[in-house]
Amino acid sequence: MSHSLPALRRRASAQVEAAAQPDRSRGPVPVITVQRLVKSYGVGEAAVHALAGPLDAGGRPLGVDLSIHQGDFVAIMGSSGSGKSTLMNILGCLDAPTSGRYLLDGIDVGGLDEHQLSLVRNRKIGFIFQSFNLVPRTTAVAQVELPLAYAGVKSAERRRRAMAALSMVGLADRANHRPNELSGGQQQRVAVARALVSAPAMLLADEPTGNLDTRSTDDVLAIVDRLNASGRTVVLITHEDEVARHAKRVVRLVDGRVKSDERQAPVTGPPPALLDPVTFAEHSLHAQTGVQG
Amino acid sequence: MNPLQTLRFAVGGLAANKVRSGLTMLGILIGVAAVILLLAVGNGSEQAVVNSIDALGTNSLTVTSGTSSAASTATTIQPLTVADAKALANTTQAPDITGVAPEVTTSQTAIYNGVSHSVSSVIGTYPAYFEASNSKVTTGDYFSDDDVLNSRKVCVIGATTASDLFGTASPIGKVITLGGTPFTVVGELATKGTSTSSFNNPDDTIIAPLPTVQNAFTGFGSLSQILVEAKSAADTTDATNEITTILMGTHGISSSSALDFQVSSQTSLLATRSSSTQTLTVLLGAVAAISLLVGGIGITNIMLVTVTERTREIGIRKAIGAPKGVIMGQFLAESTLLSLIGGGLGVVAALIGSHFSIVGIKPVIIPASVYGSFGIAVAIGLFFGSYPANRAASLRPIDALRHE
């Protein structure tokens, strides 16, 4: 497993150089650089562009461009069919784009084979899914150990790091519980622990609070805020404004193109919720929308 | 991922669905047990036939006078003599021969106490005859070399002869009149009971020292035949060759196509029983192999169901960075574990089952069938598991995750 890593690194550093060139003026190296990304289903006349970006004069999609920097907290918003899940799947290396370039932490993902992709998913990305996606019949600590096991970390070290991650999400006392013995919020916190245990370049959360009640939503988002405050890059997909409020930057997608790109807080520094907690809490939308849930 | 970790995942996967795993193992268990047991039954029946032929004396050879076929170029036929028998008894020239019994045969009427009985075979021979023809006495004793040398008028009688002449009384020590000559009965043979017909009943016989019978009935001329005992059933071919060589010398024959005697054995009988029981063994083995194959297909079926059922889990594992090889390894380990445990239990079941006799046959386990069927079961697990495992590993993570 490890034999291909040096090759991957060499390649990565070469691509960091290439990717960094146009961005030198903007300071930090982007974790994610997406250039002219198009994802279509079907071919020819019947083709449907899930991700298209602006169209050129001939009606051909030019693709989506997006750049996310180290330490940023980006919420990608949009209604269903806007292409946000497609974008998320491509960013997570679960799906391949039809055309365009995707550099993750300096690595051109498009040029990787199946095995290298699994390494990238293992080392660079921490996933948090809407439906938790825990492995059934497996204890919380074993869940969290899983990415480390695939990375070839030794058993004792694995256990130590998994317990540390579980403590971070406040579930150290639930380490030996199986998913069916945990509440939804607890399951999602296990998923967060699993996502961060391998210290990935970014956390990728796809509607992480979509299946949670408001209290658990707050718990999970508080953890995500803390992780971002400690420097972890977070990309979060949501359709809820209340969730998007936590992000430093909000990108809205409509019909496969970027409609707006607003910054709510600087890239460096804590996320909005920790920047001014009192004001943030006062403007919570839960008062109107969340109580009955 | 080390092998131990893969194995732990596999055990976890199997333990998650105990009934299904158990039933799949049962398929392999029955397959392996059937192969071992049915081959053991086939082998057991073969052994039984060998034993019953052994009881007749598979290692005995009969030398008779005369040509074996019309093609023989022998011009004159020299009778077999006691000198021929003595030549055969030479252990340096015939190392594979352990016993030689020259025989003369006649038919006489035996009378005891006014009861008359016609004995179809009165045999004059040496004590080696009893060993070579597998004749054992139940009461009394065999006559000895000393009896032969002194031409004593003693005899050993067959079970049928004894019951016809003496009823239930013991014949030992009684004197019967055989063709006008009195003989003292020294032993009674155990019943052979192989032929139920009164024609050529092996139990209706009287055996007496050779010179006594020659003196009383046949005269000191030619022998009826020479019974030769080979060291073992496997040595009969060598023994036949030795007999042929020696008798060609004593009869002064130079060409093997001009023999004036023939050597016959139970080899033909052995060949017949081998072919019949081997057919049985092959048939039983084939039936069992089919059941093992069905068990293997059961593994494929269950692993396919498992893969389908766990598609989502595979997607999760892939999303958090499981390489293709690890997923493949996990499912292969599961199917191999199924066949390994199933096969192991099958061997145990067969070993237990072999202690009972099946349709009257005591199974005799062939060790190669144990290793063979166990090995095949494990290979089946690998082979039939590889398709579902490969299918699981080749799933695209996005498709696997979307699977409901």
Chai-1 contact restraints between the chains, C-beta under 6 A:
chainA,res_idxA,chainB,res_idxB,connection_type,confidence,min_distance_angstrom,max_distance_angstrom,comment,restraint_id
A,N89,B,I398,contact,1.0,0.0,6.0,A-B,restraint_1
A,L94,B,P397,contact,1.0,0.0,6.0,A-B,restraint_2
A,L94,B,I398,contact,1.0,0.0,6.0,A-B,restraint_3
A,D95,B,I398,contact,1.0,0.0,6.0,A-B,restraint_4
A,E114,B,K324,contact,1.0,0.0,6.0,A-B,restraint_5
A,H115,B,P323,contact,1.0,0.0,6.0,A-B,restraint_6
A,S118,B,G321,contact,1.0,0.0,6.0,A-B,restraint_7
A,S118,B,P323,contact,1.0,0.0,6.0,A-B,restraint_8
A,R121,B,G321,contact,1.0,0.0,6.0,A-B,restraint_9
A,N122,B,G321,contact,1.0,0.0,6.0,A-B,restraint_10
A,F127,B,A319,contact,1.0,0.0,6.0,A-B,restraint_11
A,N133,B,I316,contact,1.0,0.0,6.0,A-B,restraint_12
A,V135,B,E313,contact,1.0,0.0,6.0,A-B,restraint_13
A,V135,B,I316,contact,1.0,0.0,6.0,A-B,restraint_14
A,R137,B,A16,contact,1.0,0.0,6.0,A-B,restraint_15
A,L146,B,I320,contact,1.0,0.0,6.0,A-B,restraint_16
A,P147,B,I320,contact,1.0,0.0,6.0,A-B,restraint_17
A,P147,B,G321,contact,1.0,0.0,6.0,A-B,restraint_18
A,A149,B,Q5,contact,1.0,0.0,6.0,A-B,restraint_19
A,Y150,B,G321,contact,1.0,0.0,6.0,A-B,restraint_20
A,Y150,B,A322,contact,1.0,0.0,6.0,A-B,restraint_21
